Amino acid sequence: MPFILFVCLGNICRSPLAEAALREAARRRDLDLTLDSAGTGDWHAGEPPDPRAVAVAARHGADISGLRARQVTPGDFIRFDHIVALDHDNLENLRRLAPADATARLSLLLDHVPGREGQAVADPWFGAAEGFDVTWAEVTAAADGLLDGVLKPRR
């Protein structure tokens, strides 16, 4: 059973949406995964996702209201098989935070979408609610790409 962690800055917008999108994609494919999300910063630790993120996820059948933000820990680099960053800054932060004995493979989420390699997921935090729809579309496409390219279905 693969363990996957999604990481953005505060863990209240993009990474909870990515977790929800992969959870839904895995459910549709009857895959058994362990998923989580975290932030490289601790500003929102213990807080629920942004209400706009909760709303867009709910519109697509995913309930993220019970999630709580947390910061990445050194143990995450051992516990998770894949740690997937939502943008370049967080990927670089993860590389700096990784302990010497880290075993997790680091990647950028949109690297799992053909034609989107090297791009960051749109950060909707400072914009209108519609920006969360764009982010949902990106993390959903990436979830399917991650399942297609990195994970293997149960046999």
C-alpha positions in Angstrom: 0.0 0.0 0.0 1.7 3.2 -1.1 2.0 6.2 1.3 1.7 9.6 -0.3 2.0 13.0 1.2 1.0 16.3 -0.5 2.8 19.4 0.5 2.1 23.1 0.0 3.0 26.1 2.1 0.2 26.3 4.8 -1.7 23.1 4.2 -5.1 24.8 4.0 -5.7 25.1 0.2 -3.8 23.2 -2.4 -2.4 20.2 -0.5 -5.8 19.2 1.1 -7.4 19.5 -2.3 -4.7 17.3 -3.8 -5.2 14.8 -1.0 -9.0 14.8 -1.7 -8.5 14.5 -5.4 -6.2 11.5 -5.1 -8.5 9.9 -2.5 -11.4 10.2 -4.9 -9.4 8.9 -7.9 -8.1 5.9 -5.8 -11.6 5.1 -4.6 -12.9 5.1 -8.2 -10.2 2.6 -9.1 -10.5 0.6 -5.9 -7.0 1.3 -4.8 -5.8 1.1 -1.2 -3.6 4.1 -0.4 -2.5 6.0 2.7 -2.7 9.7 2.0 -2.0 12.8 4.0 -1.1 16.5 3.4 1.1 19.0 5.2 2.7 22.4 4.9 6.3 23.5 5.0 5.2 26.3 7.2 3.4 26.1 10.6 1.2 29.3 10.4 -2.1 27.3 10.1 -1.2 24.2 12.2 -4.4 22.8 13.7 -6.7 24.8 11.5 -9.2 23.4 9.0 -8.9 23.9 5.3 -9.9 27.3 3.8 -13.7 27.4 3.5 -13.3 28.0 -0.3 -11.3 24.7 -0.5 -13.9 22.9 1.5 -16.7 24.2 -0.8 -15.0 23.2 -4.0 -14.1 19.8 -2.7 -17.7 19.3 -1.5 -19.1 20.3 -5.0 -17.0 17.3 -6.3 -18.1 14.8 -3.7 -15.1 15.1 -1.4 -15.4 16.1 2.3 -12.2 17.8 3.6 -13.8 19.6 6.4 -12.3 17.3 9.0 -8.7 17.7 7.9 -6.4 19.9 10.0 -3.3 21.6 8.9 0.1 20.3 10.1 3.7 21.0 9.3 6.0 18.5 7.6 8.2 16.5 10.0 11.5 14.7 9.5 9.6 11.4 10.1 7.5 12.1 7.0 10.5 11.5 4.8 10.7 8.0 6.1 7.0 7.2 6.6 5.9 8.2 3.1 6.9 6.6 -0.2 6.2 9.7 -2.2 6.2 13.4 -1.0 4.6 15.5 -3.7 5.1 19.3 -3.7 2.5 21.6 -5.2 5.1 24.2 -6.3 8.8 24.8 -6.8 9.4 26.7 -3.6 7.9 23.9 -1.5 9.8 21.3 -3.4 13.1 23.2 -2.6 12.0 23.5 1.0 11.4 19.8 1.1 14.8 19.1 -0.3 16.4 21.2 2.4 14.3 19.7 5.2 14.9 16.1 4.1 17.0 14.2 6.7 20.1 12.2 5.5 18.2 8.9 5.9 15.1 10.1 3.9 13.6 7.4 1.7 10.6 9.2 0.2 10.7 10.1 -3.5 10.1 13.9 -4.0 8.3 15.2 -7.0 6.3 18.2 -8.2 2.6 17.4 -8.6 2.1 18.6 -12.1 5.1 16.6 -13.3 2.6 13.7 -13.3 0.5 15.5 -16.0 1.8 15.1 -19.5 2.5 18.6 -20.9 2.5 20.3 -17.5 5.9 19.0 -16.2 7.7 21.7 -14.3 4.7 23.8 -13.6 3.2 24.7 -10.2 -0.4 24.2 -9.1 -2.2 27.5 -9.1 -2.3 29.0 -5.6 -5.9 30.3 -5.0 -5.3 31.8 -1.6 -5.3 35.5 -2.5 -7.9 35.3 -5.3 -11.6 34.8 -5.6 -13.4 31.5 -5.0 -13.2 30.7 -8.7 -9.5 30.2 -8.3 -10.2 27.1 -6.2 -12.0 25.6 -9.2 -8.8 26.0 -11.3 -6.8 24.4 -8.5 -9.3 21.5 -8.2 -9.0 20.9 -12.0 -5.2 20.8 -11.7 -5.0 18.5 -8.7 -7.6 16.2 -10.2 -5.7 15.9 -13.5 -2.5 15.3 -11.5 -4.2 12.7 -9.3 -5.1 10.6 -12.3 -1.6 11.1 -13.7 -0.1 10.1 -10.4 -2.1 6.9 -10.4 -1.4 6.1 -14.0 2.3 6.8 -13.9 3.6 6.1 -10.4 1.3 3.7 -8.6 0.4 0.2 -9.5 -3.2 -1.1 -9.0 -3.8 -4.1 -6.7 -3.7 -7.4 -8.5 
